Amino acid sequence: MLRGFWGRFVALWCISGGSPLPTTAKRPIVKRMTDALAQAIDARRDDLIALTQDLIRMPTLNPPGRDYRMICEYLDERLRASGFQTELIRAHGTPGDSDAYPRWNIVARREGRHPGDCVHFNSHTDVVEVGAGWTRDPFGGELIDGRIYGRGACDMKGGLAASIIAAEAFIATYPDFAGAIEISGTADEESGGYGGVAYLAEQGYFDPARVQHVIIPEPLNKDRVCLGHRGGWWAEIETFGEIAHGAMPFLGDCAVRHMGAVLTAFEETLYPAMAARTTDMPVVPEGARSSTMNINSIHGGQPDQDADDTSLPAHCVPDSCRIVIDRRFLAEEHVDTVRGEVRALLEGLKRDRDRFDYALREINVVLPSMTDRDAPVVQTVAAEIERVLGKPAEFVASPGTYDQKHIDRIGKLKNCIAYGPGILELAHKPDEYVGVDDMLDSAKVMAGALRRILANI
């Protein structure tokens, strides 16, 4: 049965007295329309640059969750002008949501002229802290030698801009498309996504009856289809001591020294064990094919003083020391084993080290997620990568988690991938940038995916 644009074309041809065209006759028409779509994207180059710069210049830092409403209102105006129906949705009661820093999201939908599937492009609007080492203005959006610089340029405001340009160019080229296109800008991905995609999934926005295909334009490189990600387990470990005068530390018990023993045990036991484990998941870069753990923070003793406090520190033995660990685990590992090996190490120290005591508090856990390589959105985007770039797509998995986890586990929607412009290794780094040509190529891939799914060409 013929469907979509081509089906309607053939039907009209037959009604007018013609006969169905042979397959070979389709090819010139398809090629002309494919070229028209690419030309429509190239014609929007300046618009793509300006849109990306505008997005970067909004400092949507998370934490604390700054300017979420501002960026949603900007996207609302842009997408309504392109014929989308929009909703601004606050994730009330989610972690971090407050009157000072409300968790705002936007979902925009453009209905086609005929029934069909819905393709959803999801991008997070938050960015991480700036950090040190920048030589460019992190919120300047400077265009230099074909690169746009700024915090969030590649992760992932460039991807958001590319998806908008792709959708607008597709709608202009194929106004008679079937189905629907959705674009969302969501909060808090950098801190777990609970005020963004998780909340929307709980409200039914990613129900498979509503949305059938999801593309998340994360920066995994323009020639890659990202199928999923490793798991993550975050926990806080606190060691305890006894406060005493710093000149007589033998009368107290130093919690920082106890934490030093924990870190030594990690170095001597846990890190070598993790390095020896490898996965069959196609995780990139190569170092992430093993289990990893980052010491995210450490705090012990006297709290940090305010910037305007010039007093000298007191002389005390610290009675508490805390670290936060960020443990990334493989599909072949079970989360209970991940938890258990840390607790076993701590229990060993409690048994063997004088006066050692601790508390272990779980902060968050995310299980690994992988989309099947034969899933429709995977095959569609891979075919467009090969068509646009002239080489086969590489199938990868992400070292870190992203919002696919919520679409998969809460929304129960498995037909989801990450695909977008940007170099993975630049994420969260100083002088982060996204290449304009990479955004254009990715926009062509995304628009081509829309063509295949919604125009059936």
C-alpha positions in Angstrom: 0.0 0.0 0.0 1.4 3.4 -1.0 1.5 6.0 1.8 2.2 9.7 2.4 3.3 12.2 -0.2 4.4 9.7 -2.9 1.1 7.7 -2.5 -0.9 10.9 -3.0 1.2 11.8 -6.0 0.6 8.5 -7.7 -3.1 8.5 -6.9 -3.5 11.9 -8.6 -1.5 10.7 -11.6 -3.8 7.7 -12.0 -7.0 9.7 -11.6 -5.8 12.1 -14.3 -5.5 9.2 -16.8 -1.9 8.2 -16.3 -0.6 4.9 -15.0 1.7 4.3 -12.0 5.2 5.3 -12.7 7.9 2.7 -12.5 10.3 2.7 -9.5 13.1 4.2 -11.6 10.9 7.2 -12.5 10.6 8.1 -8.8 14.3 8.7 -8.4 14.7 12.1 -10.2 11.6 13.5 -8.3 12.9 12.2 -5.0 16.4 13.6 -5.6 15.0 17.0 -6.6 12.9 17.2 -3.5 15.8 16.0 -1.3 18.0 18.7 -2.9 15.3 21.3 -2.2 15.3 20.3 1.5 19.1 20.7 1.7 18.9 24.0 -0.1 16.2 25.2 2.3 18.6 24.5 5.2 21.6 26.1 3.6 19.5 29.2 3.0 18.9 29.4 6.7 22.6 29.5 7.6 22.5 33.0 9.0 19.3 32.3 10.9 20.9 29.2 12.4 23.9 31.2 13.6 21.8 34.0 15.0 19.5 31.5 16.8 22.4 29.7 18.4 24.0 32.9 19.5 20.7 34.1 21.1 20.4 30.8 23.0 24.0 30.9 24.3 23.5 34.5 25.5 20.9 33.4 27.9 22.9 32.2 30.9 20.7 29.2 31.9 23.0 28.0 34.6 22.2 24.9 36.6 22.6 25.0 39.5 20.7 27.1 40.5 18.3 27.0 37.4 18.7 30.5 36.1 16.6 32.1 33.3 14.6 29.0 32.4 11.5 31.1 31.9 13.4 33.5 29.7 14.6 30.8 27.3 11.2 29.1 27.2 9.5 32.4 26.3 12.1 33.0 23.6 11.4 29.6 22.1 7.7 30.1 22.5 7.8 33.2 20.3 10.0 31.6 17.7 8.0 28.4 17.4 4.6 30.0 17.4 5.7 32.2 14.5 6.5 28.9 12.7 3.0 27.6 13.2 3.6 25.4 16.3 1.1 25.2 19.2 3.0 25.7 22.4 2.7 24.9 26.1 4.9 26.3 28.9 4.9 23.8 31.8 6.4 24.3 35.3 7.5 21.2 37.0 6.1 22.1 40.4 7.6 20.3 43.4 10.6 18.8 41.6 14.1 19.0 43.0 15.3 22.6 42.8 11.9 24.1 41.9 11.2 27.3 43.8 9.7 30.7 43.3 13.2 32.0 42.9 14.3 29.3 40.4 11.1 27.7 38.9 11.6 24.7 36.6 10.1 25.8 33.3 9.8 23.7 30.2 8.3 24.2 26.7 6.6 21.7 24.4 5.7 22.8 20.9 3.7 20.7 18.4 3.0 21.3 14.7 0.3 19.0 13.3 0.5 17.8 9.7 -2.4 17.8 7.2 -2.9 14.0 7.5 -2.7 11.3 10.2 0.7 9.8 10.9 3.5 9.4 13.4 4.9 12.1 15.7 8.6 12.9 15.7 9.8 14.7 18.8 13.1 16.6 19.1 14.0 17.1 22.8 16.8 19.4 23.9 17.7 20.5 27.4 18.1 24.3 27.9 20.3 24.2 31.1 24.0 24.5 31.1 26.7 23.7 33.7 28.9 26.2 35.6 31.4 28.1 33.6 34.6 27.1 35.4 38.0 28.6 34.8 40.3 28.7 31.8 38.1 30.5 29.2 39.7 32.8 26.6 36.3 33.7 25.1 33.2 35.2 26.8 31.3 32.1 28.0 28.0 33.9 27.2 29.1 36.0 24.3 28.2 33.6 21.5 31.2 34.8 19.4 31.5 33.5 15.8 35.1 32.9 15.0 36.4 30.9 12.0 33.1 29.0 11.6 32.8 28.2 15.3 30.3 29.6 17.8 31.8 29.8 21.3 30.0 29.7 24.7 28.9 27.6 27.6 26.3 25.3 26.2 27.3 25.8 22.6 27.7 22.1 21.9 25.9 20.8 25.0 23.4 21.4 23.7 22.1 24.8 22.4 23.6 24.2 19.0 21.6 20.9 18.7 18.5 22.7 19.8 19.0 25.4 17.1 19.7 22.7 14.5 16.5 20.8 15.3 14.4 24.0 15.0 16.0 24.9 11.6 15.5 21.3 10.4 11.8 21.3 11.3 11.2 24.8 9.8 13.0 23.8 6.6 11.1 20.6 6.3 7.7 22.2 6.9 8.5 24.8 4.2 9.5 22.1 1.7 6.8 19.5 2.5 3.8 21.5 3.7 1.5 18.6 3.0 3.3 16.2 5.5 1.5 13.7 7.6 1.7 13.2 11.3 3.2 15.8 13.7 6.5 17.4 14.8 7.2 18.2 18.4 10.1 20.3 19.8 10.8 20.6 23.5 13.1 22.7 25.6 13.5 21.1 29.0 15.1 21.9 32.3 17.7 20.3 34.6 19.2 17.6 32.4 22.6 18.5 33.8 21.4 17.6 37.3 19.3 14.5 36.4 16.4 15.9 34.4 13.8 15.5 37.2 12.4 19.0 36.6 12.4 18.5 32.9 11.9 15.3 30.9 11.2 13.1 33.9 8.3 15.4 34.9 7.0 15.6 31.3 7.1 11.8 31.0 5.2 11.4 34.2 2.5 13.8 32.7 2.2 11.6 29.6 4.1 13.8 27.1 6.2 10.8 26.0 3.4 8.3 25.9 3.9 6.0 22.8 0.3 6.8 21.8 1.3 10.4 21.5 4.9 10.3 20.3 6.5 7.5 18.3 10.0 8.7 17.5 12.4 10.8 19.7 15.7 12.4 18.7 17.7 14.1 21.4 20.3 16.4 19.7 23.1 15.8 22.3 26.7 16.4 21.0 27.8 12.9 20.1 29.3 14.0 16.8 27.4 14.4 13.6 28.3 11.0 12.1 27.1 8.9 15.1 23.8 7.5 16.3 23.9 7.2 20.1 21.8 4.2 21.2 22.0 4.8 25.0 24.2 5.3 28.0 26.0 3.7 31.0 24.4 3.6 34.4 25.2 6.0 37.2 25.2 5.8 41.0 25.8 8.9 43.1 26.4 8.7 46.9 27.7 10.8 49.7 30.2 9.2 52.2 30.8 10.9 55.5 33.5 10.0 58.0 33.2 11.0 61.6 35.8 12.2 64.2 35.9 14.2 67.5 36.6 17.9 67.7 39.6 19.0 69.8 42.2 21.8 69.9 44.4 21.8 66.8 47.5 22.0 69.0 46.5 18.8 70.7 45.1 16.6 67.9 45.8 13.5 69.9 42.9 14.5 72.2 40.5 14.3 69.2 39.9 12.2 66.2 40.5 13.6 62.7 37.7 12.8 60.3 39.7 14.1 57.3 42.4 11.4 58.0 39.7 8.8 58.1 38.5 10.0 54.7 42.1 9.8 53.5 42.0 6.1 54.4 38.8 5.8 52.3 40.5 7.4 49.3 43.6 5.2 49.7 41.4 2.1 49.7 39.7 3.4 46.6 43.1 3.8 44.9 44.5 0.5 46.0 41.4 -1.7 45.6 38.4 -0.2 43.8 40.0 1.7 40.9 42.0 -1.3 39.7 39.0 -3.5 39.9 36.9 -1.1 37.9 39.6 -0.6 35.3 39.7 -4.4 34.7 36.0 -4.5 33.7 34.9 -3.8 30.1 31.6 -3.7 28.3 30.2 -4.8 25.0 28.3 -1.5 24.8 29.8 0.7 22.1 30.7 3.4 24.6 32.8 6.3 23.5 35.5 7.4 24.2 37.4 4.2 24.6 38.3 5.0 28.3 34.6 4.8 29.1 34.3 1.2 28.1 35.5 0.4 31.6 33.7 1.2 34.9 34.7 4.6 36.2 34.3 6.7 39.4 34.8 10.4 40.0 35.3 12.1 43.4 32.9 14.9 42.7 33.6 17.0 45.9 35.2 16.8 49.3 34.5 18.9 52.4 36.0 18.6 55.8 36.5 20.7 58.9 35.7 24.4 59.1 33.2 25.6 56.5 34.4 27.9 53.7 34.3 31.5 54.8 32.3 34.2 53.0 34.2 36.3 50.5 34.1 39.3 52.8 35.2 37.4 55.9 38.9 38.1 56.6 39.1 36.3 59.9 41.7 33.6 60.4 40.7 30.0 60.8 40.0 28.5 64.2 42.4 25.7 65.5 40.2 22.6 65.5 40.4 18.9 64.7 37.6 18.3 62.1 34.9 16.0 63.3 33.3 15.4 59.9 34.5 14.9 56.3 32.2 14.3 53.3 32.8 13.3 49.7 30.4 12.8 46.9 31.2 10.0 44.5 30.0 9.7 40.9 30.2 6.0 39.9 29.4 5.1 36.3 28.7 1.4 35.7 28.2 -0.9 32.7 25.3 -2.8 31.4 27.0 -6.0 32.6 27.1 -4.7 36.2 24.2 -4.8 38.6 23.6 -1.7 40.7 23.4 -3.8 43.9 26.9 -5.0 43.2 28.0 -1.4 42.6 26.6 -0.3 46.0 27.8 -3.4 47.7 31.5 -3.1 46.8 31.7 0.4 48.2 29.9 -0.6 51.4 32.2 -3.6 51.8 35.2 -1.4 51.5 33.9 0.9 54.2 33.0 -2.0 56.4 36.5 -3.3 56.1 37.9 0.0 57.3 35.5 0.0 60.2 36.7 -3.4 61.2 40.4 -2.7 60.8 40.9 1.0 61.5 40.8 2.4 65.0 37.8 4.6 65.7 36.6 4.6 62.1 33.0 5.2 61.5 31.0 6.4 58.5 27.6 7.1 56.9 26.7 6.2 53.3 23.8 8.1 51.7 22.6 7.3 48.2 21.8 10.5 46.2 20.6 9.1 42.9 20.7 6.0 40.7 20.2 5.6 36.9 20.2 2.3 35.2 21.8 1.8 31.8 19.6 2.3 28.7 20.0 1.0 25.2 17.8 1.2 22.1 17.8 -1.7 19.7 19.9 -1.1 16.6 17.0 -2.2 14.4 14.6 0.4 15.9 12.9 2.6 13.3 14.5 5.9 14.4 17.9 4.3 14.5 17.7 3.0 11.0 16.1 6.2 9.7 18.8 8.5 11.1 21.6 6.2 10.1 20.4 6.2 6.5 20.3 10.0 6.5 23.8 10.2 8.0 25.1 8.0 5.1 23.2 10.1 2.5 24.3 13.5 3.8 27.8 12.7 4.9 28.6 9.9 2.4 29.8 7.4 4.9 28.1 4.8 7.2 26.9 5.9 10.6 28.8 4.8 13.7 26.7 3.4 16.5 27.8 4.4 19.9 26.7 4.7 23.5 27.3 7.7 25.8 29.7 7.6 28.8 27.2 9.8 30.8 23.5 9.5 31.2 21.1 11.9 29.5 17.3 12.2 29.2 16.8 9.0 27.2 16.6 7.3 30.6 13.3 9.0 31.5 11.8 8.6 28.1 12.6 4.9 28.3 11.8 4.0 31.9 9.0 6.5 32.7 7.5 7.1 29.2 7.9 3.5 28.2 9.0 4.8 24.8 11.9 2.7 23.4 12.3 4.3 19.9 14.6 7.0 21.1 18.2 8.0 20.3 20.7 10.9 20.7 21.9 12.5 17.5 23.2 16.0 17.1 26.1 18.3 16.2 29.1 19.0 18.5 32.2 17.2 19.7 31.5 15.1 22.7 34.8 15.9 24.4 34.1 19.6 24.4 31.1 19.3 26.7 31.6 21.1 30.0 35.1 22.3 29.0 36.5 25.9 28.7 36.1 27.5 25.3 33.3 25.1 24.4 32.1 25.7 20.8 30.0 24.2 18.1 30.9 24.3 14.4 28.4 26.0 12.0 29.0 23.4 9.2 28.4 20.6 11.7 25.1 22.2 12.7 24.1 22.5 9.1 25.0 18.9 8.3 23.1 17.7 11.4 20.1 19.8 10.5 20.1 18.1 7.1 20.2 14.7 8.7 17.3 15.6 11.1 15.3 17.1 8.3 15.9 14.0 6.2 14.6 11.8 9.0 11.4 13.9 9.0 11.2 13.5 5.2 11.5 9.7 5.5 9.0 9.3 8.4 6.4 12.1 7.7 6.6 12.5 3.9 7.5 8.8 3.2 10.1 9.8 0.7 
